[in-house]
Amino acid sequence: MKIQSYLPLTESTFFILLSLATESKHGYAIMKEVEMLSETRIQLSTGTLYGAIKRLLDREWIVRTEQETEGRERKFYALTDLGRKILNAETARLRELVEIAQPRLAEDRST
């Protein structure tokens, strides 16, 4: 299946994948990173986050790993190669939209 067929992503899915672009994270860290990256526009509830994580796991865009932190096993999540390709494709799609819009918005329409 072509990567473009998965696009566009919802804003919350985009930010969840983006939060995992640099390293694997556990659920709470994903929630905080999404909030920070979106400048508090997106504040995921636990139910919303874990519903999204389940969908991303089912689609194989992320994988679950176990890591020990603070003396206990925690579920961490990481991007798969497919997830990274989709994130890159969505970023390129958004960039193209901005490149199309900017000249239009810069035009002086008052004349």
Steps between C-alpha positions, in 0.01 A plus 500: 500500500625849418601722790281783361191284555546543877493881475389745623560420866290644777681763699516280810639204301760727341615626840503152656726374220710816520546450873658161424728628222805540725460217752259245643272623778240372745142623482525785751814634329319489164209699649735766637706520180186538285380780727838674477545455123147625429548796733215365719250488209478124543454359848435130468298318762628160603214327316560694180874435510470126559228469234736670255791282614290187440417615145864587430611159632236324286617693191864417588599868504639453852620205709486435873816427693554434868752707691579522867472847648490594865530133594198376305419377151321757287352481153689721261408574140726563201449589134532223246657561160148527358400750769805714424425491125142610566615781732751618238237485225251701707767758581581533128128529418455779755812677372361492145172650618682783674715564190184528289321725749778745585524678161121534490486645846786739422322648198372852548130465439417862589558630146 
